[in-house]
Amino acid sequence: MMKVQIDKARVRVVGKYHSEGSVLAQTIQAHCQGVETHLEVESPELPEKVAGVIRNAENGCYTIQAIKNPAPVQTTVSLNGKPFDWESY
């Protein structure tokens, strides 16, 4: 555990998204155009100590890492209790 005094921290996250296509035609496509984080920190600590806390927070954030380093997504579906291959329709 890092011993760094943080008196106040405030973060604002802005996601930029776009979708195109048609739900009715089943051509809808959603896109994430980017995510911005804005962090305000108040601390009496040395800047390099605060930087370490920020680095660990970002590197340990599952959501940020999933966006920066996309992982495979596996989907399974059941219909009425039986496996359903929805992509074949």
Sequence and secondary structure as in RCSB ss.txt:
>XXXX:A:sequence
MMKVQIDKARVRVVGKYHSEGSVLAQTIQAHCQGVETHLEVESPELPEKVAGVIRNAENGCYTIQAIKNPAPVQT
TVSLNGKPFDWESY
>XXXX:A:secstr
      SEEEEEEEEEEEEES TTTT  EEEEEEEEEEEEEE SS HHHHHHHHHHHHHT HHHHHHHS      
  EETTEE  GGG 
